[in-house]
């Protein structure tokens, strides 16, 4: 997930998801390709999940899952694959400036990590 947080007071949401090569296409208001010109903090997060116990077939099509069914499943472990500093607007060092006609920006999120997420946070 890539999120651009305006440093200029623009309140339009700009989000994107990376592909397998790490490239993201961002959309403003979930439908307009690209970002409004301005300065942005770049927030990047990526999580991975262990499989855990699968949901019973009758609940895989979006049916509500009763709490007693959920309690009977083995918890799924999840991991951050990007260092935590990049996933928070208060700690990310990443900034970009988008100008009209700008098509790409490259940011470095450091080395790949696999840090277990504490479920009690």
C-alpha positions in Angstrom: 0.0 0.0 0.0 1.3 3.4 -0.9 -0.4 6.5 0.5 0.5 10.1 -0.3 -0.3 12.5 2.5 -0.4 16.2 1.4 2.0 18.6 3.1 0.2 21.5 1.4 -3.2 21.1 3.0 -4.8 19.2 0.2 -7.2 16.7 1.7 -7.9 14.4 -1.2 -7.0 10.8 -0.5 -4.3 9.4 -2.8 -3.6 5.7 -2.6 -2.1 2.9 -4.6 -1.0 -0.8 -4.3 2.3 -2.1 -5.5 2.7 -4.8 -8.0 5.2 -7.7 -7.7 8.0 -5.5 -8.9 7.3 -2.8 -6.3 5.7 -0.3 -8.7 2.5 1.4 -7.7 -0.1 3.4 -9.6 -1.8 5.8 -7.3 -5.4 7.1 -7.6 -6.9 10.2 -6.1 -10.4 9.7 -4.6 -10.1 6.0 -5.6 -10.9 6.8 -9.3 -8.6 9.5 -10.8 -5.2 8.2 -11.9 -2.4 10.1 -10.4 -2.0 12.8 -7.7 -2.8 16.5 -7.5 0.3 18.6 -7.8 2.0 19.4 -4.5 4.3 18.1 -1.8 3.6 14.8 -0.1 4.8 12.5 2.6 5.0 9.0 1.2 3.7 6.3 3.5 4.4 2.7 2.5 3.3 -0.5 4.2 3.2 -4.2 3.1 1.9 -7.1 5.2 2.1 -10.8 4.7 -0.1 -13.3 6.4 0.4 -17.0 7.3 -2.4 -19.2 6.2 -3.8 -20.2 9.6 -7.0 -22.2 9.5 -9.2 -21.5 6.4 -12.7 -20.4 6.9 -15.4 -23.1 6.4 -16.6 -23.0 2.8 -20.0 -21.6 3.7 -18.3 -18.4 4.9 -15.9 -17.7 2.0 -18.5 -16.0 -0.1 -18.8 -12.9 2.1 -21.3 -14.5 4.5 -21.1 -13.1 8.1 -19.0 -15.3 10.2 -20.5 -16.0 13.7 -18.1 -15.2 16.6 -18.1 -18.9 17.8 -16.8 -20.0 14.4 -14.0 -17.3 14.5 -13.0 -18.3 18.1 -12.5 -21.9 16.9 -9.9 -21.0 14.3 -6.2 -20.9 14.8 -5.0 -17.3 14.7 -3.2 -16.1 11.6 0.2 -14.6 12.1 1.0 -11.4 10.2 4.2 -9.7 9.3 5.4 -6.3 8.2 7.6 -6.6 5.1 8.7 -2.9 5.1 10.3 -1.2 8.1 7.8 0.4 10.4 9.2 3.9 10.0 7.8 4.0 6.4 4.3 3.0 7.5 3.6 6.0 9.7 3.0 9.7 8.7 4.9 10.8 11.8 8.1 8.8 11.1 8.4 8.4 7.4 11.4 10.2 5.9 10.0 9.9 2.4 8.8 13.0 0.6 8.0 13.8 -3.0 6.9 16.7 -5.0 4.3 16.1 -7.8 4.2 18.6 -10.6 1.9 18.7 -13.6 3.1 16.2 -16.1 5.2 14.2 -13.6 4.7 10.6 -14.3 7.0 8.7 -12.0 8.7 9.0 -8.6 11.1 6.5 -7.0 11.4 6.1 -3.3 13.7 3.7 -1.3 12.1 1.9 1.6 15.3 0.1 2.6 16.0 -3.6 2.8 13.2 -6.2 2.9 12.3 -7.2 6.5 9.8 -9.7 8.0 8.8 -8.4 11.4 5.9 -10.2 13.2 3.1 -7.9 14.0 2.1 -7.9 17.7 -1.7 -8.6 17.8 -1.9 -6.8 21.2 -0.8 -3.4 19.9 
